[in-house]
Amino acid sequence: MKTRVAVALSVVSILAVALAYGQSRSPLGQLDIPFKFMVGKTEMPAGKYEFVSQEQRTQLLLRNLDTGKSRFVFVIERLAETSPLVKHKARVVFDTVGDQKFLSEVWPPDDADGYLVGITKGEEKHEVLTQN
């Protein structure tokens, strides 16, 4: 009897977490990224990606829509939108160091603040991709 109660409570807990997880996500946009890039030390292939914020906003979910694979990206800090009255499409910023591109910033559409998700060392060049 105790085992059945424990199993039932475990199932209810798992369903509650899944339900809460599903409700706490907010899509930030989808972008075609035509080149491979780095997220921290992980190389990501070129493809169509979806960015999703989590309720606590300490991490973003980066999902490759071509392969279905996803990973969490930690937010270093929030970036204030400098033109809050101007609407814009979703965009991401990459820092190029040598021949590698590193994911640096994610900006949701409209007038929302952005997310700093990567910092590179050394001389870099910014490249901005905007949602179609």
N, C-alpha and C positions, 0 to 999 in steps of 0.2 A: 504494500500500500504506500509506504513512504517513497519507494522508487517511482511509482506512478505519479505521485504528487510532485516529486523533484523533476521528472521528465516534463510534466505539464507546465510547471513554472519556467523551465528552461525554454520550452517552445514559445511560451507567451513573451518571455524576455527577448528572445531573438526577433520575434515579430514586431514587438514594440520598438526595438532599435532600428529595424529595417524601415518601419513606417516613419519614425522620426527622421532617419537619414533621408528618405525620399522627400519629406516636406521641407528639409532645411537647405535644399540645393536651389541655386538660382543661376540659370544660364547667362553667361556673359557674352556669348557670341560664337560664331563658327568662322574659321579662316582657313584658306588654302595656303599652306606654307610650301613653297616650291623647292626647298632645299633642306638637307639634313641639318640638325642643330643640336646643341647641347643644353640639357637642363641639369645644372650642377655638373656631375661627372658622367651622366647618362646621355648617350647619343640617341636622338629621336630621328626617324626617317621622315623624308618629305611626305606630305599628305594633307588631308583635310582634318582639322582639329577643332574640337569643341572645348571651350573653357567654361568651367562651372565653379561658382563660389560656394563655399560652405557657410553655414550659419555663423560659426564662430569667427569667420574671416581670417583665420590664421594660416589657411592653406587653400589652394585652388585645386580642382580636379582637371587634369589635362587628358582628354580622351582622343585617341586617333580614330576617326570615324571610318577609315579604310580598313584597319585591322581589328578594331574593337578593343585594343589594349589601352590601358589608362594608368596614370600615376599621379600621385599628389605632389604639388609644388608648394613649398612653404613660402609664406608672405613675409618679407623682411620688414616692410612698412607700407602704409597707405600713402598714396601720392595725391595731393590736392589738385583738382581740376582748376586750371588757371583762367579758363573762360567758361564759367558755369552757365552762362546764358546762351552759349552756342551749342547746338546739337551736333553730334558727330557719330560716325559709325564705330563699331568695335575695332580696336587696333592693338597690335603687339609691337614691341620694340626689341630688336636684337642688337647685341654688341658684337662686332666682328673684331677678333684679335687674331692676327695672322690669317690663316685660311679657315678658322673655325668661327661659327656663329653661336652665340650664347643667348638664350631667352633672358631678357632683362626686365621688361615691363609688360603688364597686361592692362588694357583700358577698355571697360565696358562701353556699350553704345550710349548715346545721348549725353547728358551732362554729369555723368557719374565720376567719382574719384577713381584713380587707378591703383595698381598694386605693383610694388617693386619686388621682384622675385629673384633677381640675380645681380651680382656685382662681379665685374671682371677686374683683373689686375693687369696693369700695363696699358699701353696706348691702344685705344679702341675707336671704332667708327660705328655710329648708330645707323640702323636701318629700320624703317617703320613699314609694317604691312597693315593695310586697312581692309576691313570687311567689304566685300563686293556689294 
